[in-house]
Amino acid sequence: MAAPARFDDDAEIVVIGAGATGIVAALAARQAGASVIVVEAEAHIGGHAICSGGNLSFGGGNSYQKKYGIEDSAELLFRDLIDWTVVEPNGAPPYRYNDHELARAFADNSVAAFEFLLAQGVRIVEQAPDNLSGHEIGMSAPRTLHAAMMDWPAVQTGKLADAAERTTTSSGNGLMQPLYAAATAAGVKFLLRHRMTAIHREATPSGSVTGIAVDNDGATRHIGTRRAVIIGTGGSSGNVNFRRMFDPRLTDEYCGLAGMPWSDQDASGELAAMAIGASLWGLTNFSGEYGTGVTKPGSIGCQYGYANLRWFPGSEVFDKARATGLKVGDWQNVILVNMVGRRFYDETGRQFTPNLYGSFAPYRPGDWRNARAVAYNPSNFINAALAGIGDGRNGGGPIWAIFDAEAVARESWDPFPPHVDSDGGFFFSAATIEELAANIVMKHQRVPMPPANLAATVDRYNGFVENGVDADFDRPTPRYKIATPPFYAAWATPHHAVDCGDVIVAPLRAAQSITGRWSALVCVTTASIPAPRSNPSDAFIAAKSCTGKVSSSKRRASGHGRGSYDVRLV
Ligand SMILES: Cc1cc2nc3c(=O)[nH]c(=O)nc-3n(C[C@H](O)[C@H](O)[C@H](O)COP(=O)(O)OP(=O)(O)OC[C@H]3O[C@@H](n4cnc5c(N)ncnc54)[C@H](O)[C@@H]3O)c2cc1C
């Protein structure tokens, strides 16, 4: 979009999005002396980061690693993140397609970024670094630390945690709230309910980035920049057409994006950047079969049932989430069927399983024997769930958990609102199995479930329970018949989680096509490392770049920097 005649507001640095990336970038830029405006689409800050587990993966030899006697270095971290020899049990390579420049910049700045967080008041749970971030952070050393939730009401519940848990529980609130407080105190200006709709550039394919357009409750405003626009909009997994560029199976029914409905990740940053000539690089990890890119639900009977995030009535977004969901303790209590009432996999099967620190014994960085040491043992639950019904249409369609009154008792479920979302079409019940199938009517159920199919599936499964053998899918010792009414069907469709790959695109590369006189476009995300967890680190580097605090800015200016942000300040 060409520059408007007049800007309504301006700052040296304009940041889009008040999540992990945006707030860190804003704060780092402000502390470097720049005036900063952050625009945020939602009425609240935090993005997916504030809903997250607060597991912080940095490494490289930071103060906590030293305190607990863990040897690490930037070199080791970098080498881990580009190690082509590591594969997961399904053969997927988590690091092979990583962007080396990004990995290098991440590794080189990891300690500084972590210490920066501490200096802003982020409190860390007092324990040794562990491997909880799975493969994202490499194999050579435990690197994950945890942001303590402290004294802020959790966004999931609207309540404070018990006093005993505040310093011991990891939470994204514990990361984002101190950062927001520090940014506000430092004079960063936050404009909530300001959704960026376009980025202004003098001309394409050359010309400065001059600012952005935003939608503020229906009114269009323009915000100018004197140095740079930093995109921290999170990613694109909430945009169905965008994500289907990478995986055609990810059709509309994958509507339970983890982190929604707190905030969306609708590709608006990527699309706006591309509209002014940017390109996206290093997106392979978007659809990598590792980590939690697409996940089995943790809770059923609700739209948002991601395993690591539940919404409760006290949350300020509960009116949008509508139900808490029934947390599944034991998948033996249900069978899972597709849109036409047929089972498709062992229900106790797992989503993609990663190797993590400690999985290789010994781990030999860069050694071809690593791959050979991995026993091929794919977890194909997700692929089976996304396989569809063979009617020539993409997408797996809804997956329903079918169970009976005895399962409800065994799990101590309360199958009524606000635990389940009956009004939204994510939960049904009936006195008979046939009636249950007929009741399943909702927007993603594009063909009716034949009652006879579901009845036959349940009968057959009950036979497996009698014989002790699942002749169809080898579920280990099928335990419970589905025989006692009422019967239930609860939404159990996989979720597109933005965890690994946060699918954020690598728009950092967008900067490569921008040649601005004073202004640059810096896009900060980490898709080219399967470690979205490094966002604060990337943002930190980006902000330093924009404010001229990165020593290699000259090399960056010529496009040959080894850092991740090829900001062209001509
Ligand atoms: C349940 C859950 C648990 C997780 N656990 C962890 C964990 O333990 N450790 C970890 O490292 N990672 C975790 N993650 C991933 C982590 O939260 C993300 O990698 C991180 O939040 C990405 O940061 P971001 O700033 O890029 O995006 P976000 O934090 O999502 O922030 C993006 C912000 O941009 C705003 N925005 C979007 N579009 C626009 C627009 N057009 N105009 C203005 N504003 C806009 C959004 O509203 C949002 O506030 C988890 C994610 C989820 C959902």
The ligand as an ORCA input file, in Angstrom:
! r2SCAN-3c Opt
* xyz 0 1
  C      -0.813    -23.460     24.656
  C       0.552    -23.084     24.142
  C       1.656    -23.452     24.886
  C       2.919    -23.078     24.456
  N       3.976    -23.373     25.260
  C       5.191    -22.888     24.943
  C       6.272    -23.018     25.836
  O       6.137    -23.545     26.934
  N       7.468    -22.512     25.468
  C       7.626    -21.859     24.279
  O       8.732    -21.390     24.004
  N       6.629    -21.735     23.395
  C       5.414    -22.198     23.723
  N       4.369    -22.006     22.877
  C       4.624    -21.294     21.633
  C       4.755    -19.790     21.919
  O       3.647    -19.339     22.646
  C       4.875    -19.046     20.603
  O       6.006    -19.531     19.942
  C       5.031    -17.565     20.818
  O       3.930    -17.030     21.502
  C       5.182    -16.864     19.476
  O       5.399    -15.523     19.744
  P       4.895    -14.423     18.729
  O       5.143    -13.105     19.337
  O       5.491    -14.715     17.412
  O       3.319    -14.678     18.594
  P       2.200    -14.415     19.669
  O       2.717    -14.598     21.043
  O       1.017    -15.200     19.266
  O       1.874    -12.866     19.493
  C       1.363    -12.341     18.289
  C       0.544    -11.117     18.621
  O       0.293    -10.417     17.417
  C      -1.057    -10.007     17.422
  N      -1.463     -9.803     16.032
  C      -1.649    -10.749     15.078
  N      -1.988    -10.170     13.910
  C      -2.012     -8.833     14.137
  C      -2.296     -7.716     13.327
  N      -2.635     -7.841     12.031
  N      -2.231     -6.473     13.879
  C      -1.891     -6.325     15.193
  N      -1.624     -7.356     16.003
  C      -1.682     -8.599     15.482
  C      -1.791    -11.121     18.113
  O      -3.063    -10.709     18.579
  C      -0.813    -11.454     19.228
  O      -1.032    -10.677     20.379
  C       3.087    -22.371     23.254
  C       1.971    -22.023     22.495
  C       0.713    -22.353     22.948
  C      -0.468    -21.929     22.143
*
